Amino acid sequence: MSNVDVDLEYRGCEIKVNVSYSYHPPSGFSDEPQEHLVEIEGYSKAKTGKTISKRLQNEIEKHDEERIIEIILSNELDF
């Protein structure tokens, strides 16, 4: 499991959230293009490490999940 800090905006406030995730690169054994698999496992406050509320998690998943996955992929592919 890995972590990344992400700056998000929620109801006009900027918050920093730590996202825990698992990244599984494509196996590369097929001629067909394969997707990178990112599983988001949880969200916590970046400063305290405490889990954020379920309501805020739902809002993040609804509005920012694609952007978070792009950030994770760019971090993983840089390594």
Residue pairs with C-beta under 8 A, 6 or more apart in sequence:
1 20
1 21
1 22
1 41
2 20
2 21
2 22
2 23
3 18
3 19
3 20
3 21
4 18
4 19
4 21
4 71
4 72
4 75
5 16
5 17
5 18
5 19
5 46
6 16
6 17
6 18
6 19
6 64
6 68
6 71
7 14
7 15
7 16
8 14
8 15
8 16
8 17
8 60
8 64
9 15
10 56
10 59
10 60
15 45
16 45
16 46
16 47
17 43
17 44
17 45
17 46
17 52
17 60
18 43
18 44
18 45
18 46
18 49
19 40
19 42
19 43
19 68
19 72
20 40
20 41
20 42
20 43
20 44
21 38
21 39
21 40
21 41
21 72
22 38
22 39
22 41
23 36
23 37
23 38
23 39
23 72
23 73
23 76
24 36
24 37
24 38
24 39
25 36
25 76
26 34
26 35
26 36
26 37
27 34
28 34
36 73
36 76
36 77
38 69
38 72
38 73
40 61
40 65
40 68
40 69
42 51
43 51
43 52
43 56
43 57
43 60
44 50
44 51
44 52
45 51
45 52
52 60
60 68
